[in-house]
């Protein structure tokens, strides 16, 4: 069962349910108590669902009637007959809340209880839509058949800062694990789309509040990326400057080494010239005896005169 207020797209979700079943090749019987088949097909075409193709293929059959045309027992007999003839695997009743207009709450509950038992016995999957009127809680079925339902989806209007958004949550689902999160969903020409839960600083955000917060997060992310790129460029400039300083110091060190080598070489040449000059001078003077003179050279050796 899927329940919600007017305009909460209960029929749209029923139509999506039928469309998915027909795509699997399953036969569907759609009982509409408010709109005619052409209206439903036209309305669903606006959100991208083409139900007419399944009618043409014989997988989908609409049965539309006003609840006030017959009593509850006659409606139940008619439903049994149509199911026996068409042999569907999927049955949709949209909405069951209209049945209360032709009987009391207890009578409607009795009729729906027998219908649900009949569908379960024949292993037919059914989806019922239930209209909650203004002021009614979203977790109270009008016909009090919630205990007979295996899976119950609740649609709700979420109003925030003057904006109305749609939300969906699973009230219960027997025999299977399910989420307890209220999910926002959007309705467009591409169908129904569940929106990822967005948790902002002040809790779960929906609608334009979610869009604004997402834009802020994107802007902050871009700012952080730009700051990161700026810091990278700054570090690259510092690294290049440091590399240039290291290269300059290395070049200066090499220049000092070269200057020291030149000075050492000049010193060696000077000492050698000095030794040679003294020897030549002694020879010219024709000294009587040889005078030994040890002169230290820069390379650590000694010159003897």
Helices and strands as residue ranges (DSSP letters): E 2-4, H 10-23, E 28-32, H 37-45, H 52-56, E 60-64, G 67-69, H 72-86, E 90-94, G 96-102, H 105-121, E 125-131, G 146-148, E 151-160, E 163-173, E 183-188, E 191-194, E 199-200, E 203-204, H 207-285, E 294-296, E 302-304
